[in-house]
Amino acid sequence: MNTPADEYDWPTCIACCRPLWETEVGRQACRPCEEKTAKRLAEFPGLFEQLNTTASLMRGARKVGAATSGSRTPPIPPRLEVLSLVAAGGVATRLRDIEDSWRAVLGWTVAPWRGSPAEAVPEHTKFLINNLPWACDAYDSIGQDIDDLRRLRSECTAALTGERRPGRVNVGFCPVTDEAGDPCANQLTASAGSPHIQCGNCGTEWPDMAAWRDLSQAQEAATETEAAA
């Protein structure tokens, strides 16, 4: 007969699903996720400045010397991913939306800085960094915000480098079991650009297509075992 102690599920980080350390119990997100998110947030002002400069060059707004008065520097071919990140709905708006959701839970007024995106991004970033410890400790939706910030930073760096990141798709749950026989069950993803799969929770890797077949068989066996339980 199972006792309440046997049925107890150790709390996990809602952002990365890693079991929390004993000193983290009661938090929503683990400290490694908090530290990584703080570093990402600190990069946004610099990333935005680079994006904004790139966007200005793309618009071809600089005039050349007096000898060719009235002509313009030929614009760099516009890339919509750069322009969209510096415009309304881009970096500043997405940071503002996260800030406003935190302020609503805290009972504070909406973000007071509503100037240009270039003026607003450093202010939103400062607020989010200052209040990140609270959010990781007590904010129920911090997992989604951490993921949104990670994706936003990836979009910014990809736009600056011109990198085209291959999409990722879900490929089922991790079938690896621990010493107690409990499945990891973390959602696995794969990229169209690489056959390599690695579980973000237990670290197990499936490096090639042959390993994919082993993974598929293990997932089917785990599903059958669960259905028979």
trRosetta pair geometry for C-beta under 8 A, 3 or more apart (Angstrom, degrees):
i j d omega theta_ij theta_ji phi_ij phi_ji
2 6 4.4 -128 -157 81 84 135
2 7 5.5 83 154 -49 127 99
3 6 4.9 104 50 0 69 99
3 7 7.4 -151 93 1 40 88
4 7 5.9 -67 -149 44 34 105
4 8 6.7 56 150 -51 66 92
5 8 5.7 -32 -155 -5 36 119
10 19 5.1 20 114 -142 125 114
10 20 7.4 -156 156 41 93 78
11 19 7.4 110 86 -152 45 64
11 20 5.1 -11 97 19 94 125
11 25 5.8 122 43 -132 132 76
11 26 7.8 125 63 -34 170 27
12 17 5.1 10 156 -162 136 47
12 18 6.2 162 -158 80 90 25
12 19 5.3 -59 -101 -94 79 42
12 20 6.3 -175 -121 -21 23 80
13 16 4.9 13 92 47 129 79
13 17 6.3 -73 68 -20 78 11
13 18 4.9 16 20 50 119 77
13 19 7.9 -40 -5 16 80 2
13 20 6.1 130 -52 -73 73 82
13 24 7.9 -23 -75 145 91 144
13 27 7.8 -11 -107 104 75 104
13 28 7.7 69 -148 138 57 44
13 29 5.2 56 -156 -146 95 49
13 30 3.9 -58 -83 -17 133 98
13 33 5.8 147 -175 -7 142 141
13 143 7.8 141 152 -99 71 103
14 17 7.7 38 -131 -74 19 53
14 28 5.4 -38 18 176 123 80
14 29 6.1 -77 46 -78 81 72
14 140 8.0 0 57 -169 177 48
14 142 6.8 104 74 69 119 85
14 143 3.7 -100 125 -57 95 131
15 29 4.7 38 -7 -127 120 109
15 30 7.3 -122 47 24 108 81
15 33 4.4 121 75 -153 145 157
15 142 6.8 -59 -59 118 109 87
15 143 4.4 -161 -79 -125 58 72
15 146 4.4 -7 -126 66 131 153
15 147 6.9 -173 -147 -43 83 82
16 29 8.0 85 7 -151 85 86
16 30 6.7 -61 41 28 114 121
16 32 7.6 -37 21 87 155 110
16 33 5.5 -162 -11 -74 115 122
16 200 6.4 -120 -162 145 88 115
16 201 7.5 158 154 -93 78 69
17 186 5.7 156 96 -114 152 103
17 200 7.5 93 47 100 110 101
17 201 5.3 -48 97 -96 114 115
18 30 5.7 -27 72 -21 113 156
18 32 7.6 10 50 49 155 127
18 201 6.5 -178 -83 -136 63 71
20 24 3.9 -133 -173 93 104 113
20 25 5.5 144 107 -77 131 53
20 27 6.4 161 -133 54 141 99
20 30 5.8 -165 -112 -92 74 93
21 24 4.5 87 53 6 78 106
21 25 7.7 -111 95 -30 45 73
21 30 7.3 99 3 -140 87 104
21 31 7.8 -28 23 14 123 111
22 25 6.0 -23 -160 -14 38 114
24 27 4.8 -64 -178 26 79 128
24 30 5.6 14 -165 -125 162 69
24 31 6.3 -127 -96 -18 123 94
26 137 7.7 3 120 -163 86 79
27 30 7.0 120 98 -90 133 34
27 31 7.9 31 116 -49 174 70
27 136 6.1 2 -172 142 113 79
27 137 5.1 -69 -124 -122 83 51
27 138 8.0 -74 -136 -49 54 47
28 135 7.6 -79 58 150 134 52
28 136 6.0 -156 63 -176 91 37
28 137 6.6 71 13 132 89 9
28 138 6.5 -162 -17 -52 117 5
28 139 6.1 -106 27 62 163 52
28 140 6.6 -152 -117 -105 140 29
28 142 5.1 109 110 37 135 126
28 143 7.2 -122 158 -38 104 86
29 33 4.7 -101 173 84 110 133
29 34 6.0 135 108 -56 112 84
29 135 7.7 7 20 119 127 77
29 136 4.1 -86 59 -145 106 84
29 142 5.1 -104 -24 111 126 129
29 143 6.5 171 -82 -77 106 67
29 146 6.4 137 -122 -42 152 149
30 33 5.0 96 61 10 77 102
30 34 7.1 -137 103 -6 42 90
30 136 7.9 -81 54 -173 17 117
31 34 5.2 -51 -145 36 40 116
31 35 6.2 41 157 -21 70 102
31 136 7.7 101 -95 150 44 148
32 35 5.7 -53 -146 36 32 110
32 36 6.3 30 157 -16 66 106
33 36 5.8 -54 -144 39 31 109
33 37 6.1 30 157 -19 65 110
33 136 7.0 164 92 -128 100 121
33 146 5.8 4 174 -150 113 156
34 37 5.9 -60 -147 39 27 110
34 38 6.3 30 155 -22 64 106
34 132 6.1 135 -155 147 89 110
34 133 6.8 61 -160 -99 139 56
34 136 4.3 -9 -89 -83 113 168
35 38 5.7 -52 -147 33 30 112
35 39 6.6 30 154 -18 63 104
36 39 5.8 -56 -154 35 32 111
36 40 6.5 32 150 -19 66 104
36 150 8.0 18 133 -92 115 105
37 40 5.5 -51 -148 35 36 112
37 41 6.3 38 153 -21 67 104
37 132 6.2 176 105 -150 117 135
37 136 7.8 171 46 -71 143 120
37 146 5.2 -79 -87 -127 133 90
37 149 5.9 71 -144 87 93 146
37 150 7.6 -72 -101 -58 78 85
38 41 5.7 -52 -147 35 31 113
38 42 6.5 33 153 -22 63 105
38 129 5.8 87 -141 -134 82 87
38 132 5.7 178 -81 84 89 166
39 42 5.8 -54 -150 33 32 113
39 43 6.9 32 152 -23 62 105
40 43 5.8 -60 -159 29 34 113
40 44 7.4 50 148 -42 64 91
40 149 5.5 119 111 146 137 108
40 150 6.5 -89 -109 -93 167 53
40 153 4.7 -95 -158 -53 108 154
41 44 6.0 -36 -162 -2 40 116
41 125 5.4 152 174 -154 87 85
41 128 5.3 -148 -137 100 140 117
41 129 5.0 177 114 -71 140 90
41 132 7.1 -140 -5 -62 158 140
41 149 6.7 -27 -70 -164 80 139
42 45 7.9 -46 -179 20 40 97
42 125 7.2 122 -99 175 29 122
42 129 6.6 74 -67 -94 77 138
43 46 5.9 -71 -166 50 54 107
43 47 5.5 51 145 -25 86 114
43 153 6.4 67 78 -133 128 117
44 47 5.5 -59 -138 42 32 112
44 48 5.9 32 165 -22 69 107
44 91 6.6 163 -163 -175 107 124
44 95 6.8 107 177 -79 161 142
44 121 6.0 -144 138 179 106 108
44 125 4.9 -169 65 -93 123 128
44 152 7.9 11 -106 122 113 118
44 153 7.2 -94 -78 -94 82 87
44 156 7.4 179 -123 -38 66 171
45 48 5.9 -58 -146 36 26 109
45 49 6.4 29 156 -22 63 105
45 121 5.7 149 -102 121 63 107
45 122 4.6 49 -104 -90 124 82
45 125 5.7 -107 -43 23 93 162
46 49 5.7 -51 -148 32 32 112
46 50 6.6 29 155 -15 64 104
47 50 5.9 -58 -154 37 32 109
47 51 6.2 29 151 -18 67 108
47 91 7.7 178 102 -118 106 154
47 153 7.2 -168 -41 -137 172 70
47 156 4.3 47 167 156 135 141
47 157 7.0 -67 -128 -64 126 66
47 160 7.1 -114 -151 -37 83 140
48 51 5.5 -55 -145 39 34 112
48 52 6.0 35 156 -23 69 107
48 85 7.8 -146 -118 142 72 103
48 86 7.0 130 -160 -106 80 83
48 91 5.2 -153 -98 93 110 160
48 92 7.5 85 -133 -54 145 83
48 117 7.1 -143 -170 145 130 102
48 118 7.0 172 138 -113 117 58
48 121 4.5 -43 23 177 173 174
48 156 7.4 -60 -67 -134 56 135
49 52 5.8 -54 -144 36 27 111
49 53 6.4 29 155 -18 62 106
49 118 7.5 82 -97 -137 66 95
50 53 5.8 -55 -149 36 30 111
50 54 6.3 31 153 -18 64 108
50 160 5.7 25 124 -115 128 131
51 54 5.6 -56 -149 38 31 112
51 55 6.2 32 153 -21 66 106
51 82 5.8 -170 -156 -156 87 82
51 85 5.3 -73 -176 98 152 123
51 86 5.2 -176 127 -60 106 107
51 91 7.3 127 60 -17 155 141
51 156 6.3 -85 -55 -148 135 90
51 159 6.3 37 -115 103 110 129
51 160 6.5 -92 -79 -73 77 95
52 55 5.6 -51 -146 35 31 112
52 56 6.5 35 152 -22 63 103
52 86 4.9 140 -94 -128 68 136
52 117 7.5 180 -91 96 121 112
52 118 5.7 68 -112 -88 166 107
53 56 5.7 -52 -150 32 32 112
53 57 6.6 31 152 -17 64 104
54 57 5.8 -56 -153 36 32 111
54 58 6.4 36 150 -24 65 106
54 76 7.8 -68 -172 67 74 152
54 82 5.4 -92 110 -164 121 141
54 159 8.0 158 86 138 153 97
54 160 6.8 -167 -31 -118 158 71
55 58 5.5 -53 -150 32 34 116
55 59 6.7 33 153 -21 65 102
55 82 5.4 -173 -77 140 84 103
55 83 5.4 126 -129 -99 110 61
55 86 4.7 -110 -14 34 161 152
56 59 5.9 -56 -155 31 33 109
56 61 6.0 -67 -175 30 79 125
57 60 7.5 38 172 -70 40 39
57 62 7.6 -11 -116 -3 62 117
57 75 7.5 141 147 -147 54 66
57 76 5.4 35 127 5 98 123
58 75 5.8 54 177 -177 38 102
58 76 4.7 -70 -102 68 62 96
58 77 7.4 -37 -142 93 95 23
58 78 4.8 100 172 -103 123 67
58 79 7.0 -114 -114 19 149 71
58 82 6.7 135 -23 92 154 136
58 83 6.8 -109 86 -67 149 102
59 75 6.2 -90 138 -125 10 127
59 78 7.7 54 -75 -90 52 108
60 72 5.2 76 155 147 104 123
60 73 5.7 -158 -152 81 76 74
60 74 6.4 -66 -121 164 125 19
60 75 2.9 -82 -44 -69 114 91
60 76 7.5 180 -63 12 81 54
61 72 7.4 -54 -136 -152 13 120
62 72 7.2 121 77 -160 44 76
62 73 4.8 11 76 10 93 130
63 69 7.5 26 176 -138 128 50
63 70 7.8 37 -141 -36 120 6
63 71 7.1 121 -150 80 78 51
63 72 6.0 -65 -101 -107 59 59
63 73 7.3 -160 -113 -16 12 83
64 67 8.0 -55 123 60 103 78
64 68 5.0 6 86 69 119 121
64 71 5.8 -17 33 86 112 101
64 72 7.4 149 -7 -147 86 15
64 73 5.9 127 -54 -66 91 77
65 68 6.1 74 67 28 70 86
65 69 8.0 -68 120 -62 45 63
66 69 5.4 2 -158 -60 48 102
68 71 4.5 -42 152 31 105 127
72 75 7.6 2 130 -43 119 82
75 78 7.1 -2 145 -49 125 81
78 82 7.7 -141 -169 59 65 109
78 83 6.1 10 -170 -34 108 135
79 82 4.7 70 81 8 98 107
79 83 7.0 166 84 -7 50 89
79 159 7.0 162 115 -156 127 85
79 162 7.6 -119 -105 -110 166 79
80 83 5.6 -60 -142 45 38 108
80 84 5.7 37 161 -23 73 110
81 84 6.0 -51 -138 36 26 110
81 85 6.6 28 159 -23 58 107
81 155 7.0 -140 -174 -174 109 92
81 158 7.4 -59 149 104 149 97
81 159 4.6 -150 123 -107 106 104
82 85 6.1 -62 -156 30 29 109
82 86 7.0 5 158 -3 64 108
82 159 4.8 150 -82 177 68 117
82 160 7.7 109 -105 -75 104 48
83 86 6.4 -70 -152 43 32 97
83 87 6.0 27 157 -23 70 118
84 87 5.8 -60 -137 36 31 111
84 89 7.0 -52 -172 94 83 105
84 90 5.6 159 143 -89 53 105
85 90 4.2 121 -168 -158 25 121
85 91 5.3 44 179 -31 82 96
85 155 6.6 173 -93 130 125 110
85 156 6.2 141 -162 -99 152 73
85 159 5.8 -142 -7 10 148 174
86 90 5.5 -29 3 90 10 168
86 91 7.0 0 -91 17 41 108
86 117 6.0 158 -172 92 60 153
87 90 5.2 108 55 -20 53 123
87 117 7.5 -145 -135 -28 8 153
88 93 6.1 78 -171 -52 53 134
88 117 7.6 -146 -77 -56 47 118
89 93 4.9 -34 -105 41 16 160
89 94 7.8 48 173 -43 41 84
90 93 6.0 99 46 22 37 102
90 94 7.0 -75 142 -4 27 103
90 117 6.6 17 68 -129 111 152
91 94 6.1 -67 -147 39 24 105
91 95 6.3 19 161 -13 65 110
91 117 6.7 97 67 -171 90 121
91 121 5.9 18 119 -107 115 120
91 152 6.7 120 -120 -178 74 118
91 156 6.7 55 -89 -83 125 119
92 95 6.0 -60 -148 40 27 107
92 96 6.1 30 154 -22 65 110
92 117 3.6 -144 -16 -135 145 84
92 120 4.5 76 -152 84 120 121
92 121 5.1 -89 -91 -66 84 80
92 124 6.7 151 -148 2 62 146
93 96 5.5 -55 -146 37 30 114
93 97 6.4 33 156 -24 65 103
93 117 7.8 -47 -27 -106 73 106
94 97 5.8 -44 -146 28 32 113
94 98 7.0 31 154 -14 60 101
94 148 7.0 -156 178 163 113 115
94 152 5.7 178 113 -104 148 140
95 98 5.9 -56 -156 36 35 109
95 99 6.4 34 149 -18 67 107
95 120 7.7 158 77 134 119 98
95 121 6.4 98 36 -130 155 63
95 124 3.8 103 131 133 120 144
95 125 6.5 -37 -159 -61 149 63
95 128 6.7 -100 -162 -28 95 142
95 152 7.8 155 -59 155 79 167
96 99 5.5 -57 -148 39 34 112
96 100 6.1 34 155 -21 69 105
96 111 5.5 -123 -145 40 86 153
96 120 6.6 -15 -67 164 114 132
96 124 5.5 -89 -72 -102 58 137
97 100 5.7 -50 -143 35 30 111
97 101 6.5 31 156 -19 62 104
98 101 5.9 -55 -151 34 32 110
98 102 6.6 29 152 -16 65 105
98 124 7.9 96 61 -179 95 113
98 128 6.4 35 108 -103 121 126
98 145 5.2 109 -137 -138 117 112
98 148 6.8 -180 -76 90 123 137
98 149 7.3 34 -76 -63 167 100
99 102 5.8 -59 -153 37 33 109
99 103 6.2 32 152 -19 68 108
99 111 4.8 52 114 -65 132 127
99 124 5.2 -120 -33 -143 142 87
99 127 5.2 56 -128 97 122 138
99 128 6.1 -95 -82 -63 89 91
100 103 5.5 -53 -144 38 33 113
100 104 6.3 40 154 -26 65 102
100 110 5.2 5 -123 -137 99 89
100 111 5.9 -84 -70 -8 78 98
101 104 5.7 -47 -149 28 32 115
101 105 6.9 29 154 -14 62 102
101 141 7.0 -66 151 77 137 141
101 145 7.6 -159 76 -82 136 124
102 105 6.0 -58 -155 37 34 107
102 106 6.2 23 153 -10 68 113
102 127 7.9 163 74 143 138 109
102 128 7.6 149 5 -109 156 71
102 131 5.9 119 162 119 148 143
102 134 8.0 105 -163 92 117 115
102 135 6.1 -55 -116 -86 122 117
102 139 6.6 -38 -116 -110 85 149
103 106 5.6 -63 -143 47 32 107
103 108 4.2 -90 -157 74 87 100
103 109 6.7 -46 172 84 132 27
103 110 6.0 142 92 -111 150 34
103 111 6.7 -161 -23 -50 152 66
104 107 7.7 37 178 -70 27 27
104 108 7.9 -82 -53 52 21 66
105 139 6.3 115 91 -122 167 95
106 131 7.8 -70 -55 -150 150 142
106 134 7.8 43 -87 137 119 150
109 112 7.1 51 105 -62 117 88
111 114 7.3 133 105 -61 90 77
111 120 8.0 78 140 -155 134 106
111 123 7.5 126 -174 124 115 113
111 124 6.6 6 -143 -97 154 84
111 127 6.9 -130 -116 3 106 170
113 119 6.7 -146 -178 128 112 94
113 120 5.0 157 128 -120 108 75
113 123 4.1 52 19 97 168 160
113 124 7.1 -131 70 -47 124 73
114 120 6.9 31 -118 -93 18 126
115 119 3.8 -22 90 77 129 142
115 120 5.7 -178 60 -51 73 87
116 119 4.8 91 55 9 78 102
116 120 6.8 -156 90 -7 37 93
117 120 5.6 -64 -136 42 30 108
117 121 6.0 40 168 -36 69 101
118 121 6.6 -38 -139 16 22 110
119 122 7.5 -71 -177 34 31 98
119 123 7.2 13 146 -6 65 119
120 123 5.6 -72 -155 44 42 109
120 124 5.8 37 156 -20 81 107
121 124 6.0 -55 -142 38 29 107
121 125 6.1 30 159 -21 64 110
122 125 5.6 -57 -146 38 30 115
122 126 6.2 34 156 -24 65 105
123 126 5.7 -50 -146 32 31 112
123 127 6.6 30 155 -17 62 104
124 127 5.9 -57 -153 36 32 110
124 128 6.3 26 155 -16 67 109
125 128 5.9 -60 -147 39 29 107
125 129 6.2 27 158 -17 66 108
126 129 6.0 -57 -147 37 27 108
126 130 6.3 25 157 -18 63 111
127 130 5.9 -63 -149 38 28 109
127 131 6.2 -6 165 7 66 115
128 131 6.4 -72 -139 52 25 91
128 132 6.1 53 157 -59 64 93
129 132 5.7 -29 -145 -9 28 120
131 134 5.1 -45 -170 38 73 116
131 135 6.0 75 133 -25 84 101
132 135 5.5 -57 -143 38 36 112
132 136 6.1 32 162 -16 71 106
133 136 6.0 -57 -143 40 28 107
133 137 6.2 24 157 -17 63 114
134 137 5.7 -68 -150 41 28 110
134 138 6.0 -42 178 36 67 107
134 139 6.9 72 126 -30 75 105
135 138 7.3 -90 -128 56 17 65
135 139 4.0 -26 -148 15 64 138
135 142 4.7 139 156 -101 92 120
135 145 7.0 -60 172 69 140 150
136 139 7.4 1 -33 34 18 97
136 142 5.7 166 -93 174 43 162
139 142 4.4 104 84 -48 102 101
139 145 7.7 -3 116 15 135 140
141 144 5.1 -38 -178 35 84 114
141 145 6.2 86 125 -22 84 100
142 145 5.3 -58 -146 42 41 113
142 146 6.0 46 155 -25 73 102
143 146 5.9 -51 -149 32 28 111
143 147 6.6 25 153 -14 61 106
144 147 5.7 -57 -152 39 33 111
144 148 6.2 34 151 -21 67 107
145 148 5.5 -52 -144 36 33 113
145 149 6.3 32 157 -18 66 105
146 149 5.9 -55 -147 37 29 109
146 150 6.4 32 152 -21 63 106
147 150 5.6 -53 -148 34 32 114
147 151 6.4 27 156 -15 65 106
148 151 5.9 -58 -148 39 30 108
148 152 6.2 31 154 -21 66 107
149 152 5.6 -51 -142 36 32 113
149 153 6.4 33 158 -18 64 103
150 153 6.1 -56 -152 35 28 108
150 154 6.5 28 151 -18 63 108
151 154 5.5 -54 -149 37 34 114
151 155 6.4 38 152 -22 66 103
152 155 5.6 -51 -149 33 33 113
152 156 6.5 33 152 -20 64 103
153 156 5.6 -53 -151 34 34 112
153 157 6.4 26 157 -12 68 106
154 157 6.1 -57 -144 41 30 104
154 158 6.0 29 157 -18 65 112
154 165 6.9 10 165 -37 115 164
155 158 5.8 -58 -142 41 26 110
155 159 6.2 29 157 -22 63 108
156 159 5.9 -57 -148 34 27 110
156 160 6.6 22 156 -16 62 108
157 160 5.8 -56 -149 37 33 110
157 161 6.3 11 161 -2 67 112
157 163 7.5 -3 124 34 78 127
158 161 6.3 -67 -141 48 28 96
158 162 7.8 -102 171 71 56 8
158 163 4.5 -97 -140 70 74 96
158 164 7.4 101 -173 -89 115 21
158 165 5.5 -69 -111 -21 144 109
159 162 7.8 30 -173 -70 25 34
165 193 7.8 -101 -169 -9 49 146
166 191 4.9 99 93 180 117 98
166 192 4.2 -140 -178 59 125 89
166 193 3.5 177 3 -26 148 106
166 194 7.7 163 54 1 145 75
167 191 7.3 166 90 -141 33 67
167 192 5.9 39 55 0 73 117
168 189 4.5 35 169 166 117 125
168 190 6.7 161 -152 77 74 29
168 191 5.2 -41 -95 -87 78 70
169 189 6.5 159 77 -153 28 79
169 190 6.0 -24 60 59 80 81
169 192 7.8 68 -3 -48 107 85
170 187 5.9 -48 -134 -175 107 108
170 188 7.1 108 -159 79 60 54
170 189 5.7 -50 -96 -98 45 75
171 188 5.0 -59 66 101 89 102
171 189 6.5 131 8 -128 89 22
171 190 4.7 46 -28 -8 138 112
171 197 6.7 -81 60 -115 145 144
171 215 7.8 34 134 129 121 137
172 187 8.0 -172 120 -145 21 57
172 188 5.9 -2 75 45 61 110
172 215 7.8 150 69 150 128 104
172 216 7.8 121 21 -111 157 59
172 219 4.8 18 151 -139 151 152
173 183 7.4 60 132 149 119 129
173 184 7.7 180 163 90 88 79
173 185 4.8 -7 175 -152 131 53
173 186 6.6 145 -157 67 76 27
173 187 6.0 -49 -102 -94 69 44
173 188 6.6 149 -130 0 16 91
173 219 6.9 134 59 -130 66 104
173 222 7.7 -118 85 104 103 147
174 183 7.3 160 98 172 73 90
174 184 4.1 -40 101 87 121 121
174 185 6.2 -80 58 -20 79 7
174 186 4.5 17 10 48 125 81
174 187 7.8 -53 -13 -2 85 6
174 188 5.6 123 -62 -51 75 107
174 199 4.4 55 -99 -112 141 133
174 201 6.5 -147 23 47 156 116
174 202 6.3 166 154 24 154 116
174 204 6.5 132 -154 49 119 124
175 183 6.2 -55 -153 -141 40 114
175 184 7.5 28 73 38 8 95
175 215 7.3 158 18 -159 116 63
175 218 4.0 173 76 137 150 101
175 219 5.0 -140 -50 -83 127 51
175 221 7.1 83 -167 65 146 90
175 222 4.1 -150 -134 -31 104 143
176 183 7.1 120 76 -152 37 64
176 184 4.7 25 68 -7 87 125
176 199 6.9 -108 19 -14 129 165
176 202 5.4 -134 83 79 138 159
176 204 4.9 159 -43 -27 153 157
176 218 7.8 19 -62 158 54 144
177 180 7.9 -123 169 73 96 53
177 181 5.2 -7 174 -154 135 34
177 182 6.1 148 -153 70 84 27
177 183 5.3 -50 -92 -89 76 50
177 184 7.2 -135 -87 -20 27 73
178 181 7.2 -54 68 11 62 16
178 182 5.3 -7 36 56 103 84
178 184 7.2 115 -41 -68 87 73
178 202 7.8 -149 -76 -112 88 131
183 222 5.9 89 -105 -152 142 129
183 226 8.0 -40 -7 -68 148 114
184 199 6.3 24 135 -174 154 153
184 201 5.5 155 -176 91 111 128
184 202 4.6 -81 -113 -21 143 131
184 204 7.5 -158 -7 9 165 125
186 199 5.3 108 70 -163 129 102
186 200 6.2 -147 159 58 144 77
186 201 3.6 -178 -57 0 153 132
186 202 6.9 -173 8 -2 132 85
188 197 5.8 39 -177 -176 119 123
188 199 6.1 -58 -95 -96 95 73
188 215 7.8 -125 114 -174 173 137
189 197 7.6 179 82 -135 37 93
190 194 8.0 -143 -171 82 75 71
190 195 7.8 -8 -158 -149 115 34
190 197 5.3 -45 -92 -87 89 106
191 194 5.1 33 73 38 113 85
191 196 8.0 0 38 61 103 74
195 207 7.2 56 104 150 95 42
195 208 5.2 44 113 -139 136 42
195 209 5.3 -70 -150 -52 144 70
195 212 6.8 -92 -172 -40 99 123
196 205 7.0 -22 -165 -165 90 103
196 206 7.4 158 -156 86 44 57
196 207 5.3 -10 -113 -139 84 52
196 208 7.5 -6 -79 -64 62 44
197 205 7.0 154 87 -157 55 54
197 206 4.4 1 58 56 104 101
197 207 8.0 -129 35 -70 60 22
197 211 7.7 -159 40 109 101 116
197 212 7.2 103 3 -94 130 82
197 215 6.9 20 69 -79 146 167
198 203 6.8 -17 -177 -158 101 42
198 204 7.2 174 -151 89 58 40
198 205 4.6 -17 -102 -103 85 81
198 206 7.6 -165 -73 25 43 62
199 202 5.0 7 103 48 137 79
199 203 6.1 -47 73 4 89 11
199 204 4.7 33 16 48 123 81
199 205 7.6 -126 12 -68 74 41
205 211 7.8 -2 131 161 66 159
206 211 3.8 177 -164 132 79 118
206 212 5.9 113 151 -74 131 49
206 214 6.9 -168 -128 68 113 101
206 215 4.8 -20 -94 -51 159 130
207 211 5.6 88 40 9 57 153
208 211 5.3 101 53 11 61 101
208 212 7.3 -100 113 -12 40 89
209 212 5.1 -40 -153 20 41 121
209 213 7.3 45 152 -20 63 92
210 213 6.0 -48 -165 25 38 110
210 214 7.2 35 141 -13 64 102
211 214 5.3 -49 -154 36 46 115
211 215 6.3 51 146 -24 70 101
212 215 5.4 -52 -150 35 34 115
212 216 6.4 36 152 -22 66 102
213 216 5.7 -50 -148 33 33 112
213 217 6.5 32 153 -16 64 105
214 217 5.9 -57 -150 38 31 110
214 218 6.3 30 153 -18 66 108
215 218 5.8 -59 -148 38 30 110
215 219 6.3 31 154 -20 66 106
216 219 5.7 -54 -148 35 30 112
216 220 6.5 31 154 -19 64 104
217 220 5.7 -53 -149 35 32 111
217 221 6.4 32 153 -18 65 106
218 221 5.7 -53 -147 37 33 112
218 222 6.3 34 153 -21 65 105
219 222 5.7 -53 -147 35 31 112
219 223 6.4 34 153 -21 64 105
220 223 5.7 -54 -150 35 31 113
220 224 6.5 31 153 -17 65 105
221 224 5.8 -54 -149 37 32 111
221 225 6.3 34 153 -20 65 106
222 225 5.6 -53 -147 36 32 113
222 226 6.3 32 154 -19 65 106
223 226 5.8 -54 -148 36 30 110
223 227 6.3 29 154 -19 64 107
224 227 5.7 -55 -146 37 31 111
224 228 6.3 23 158 -15 65 109
225 228 6.0 -62 -148 39 28 106
225 229 6.6 41 151 -38 63 101
226 229 5.7 -45 -152 14 33 118
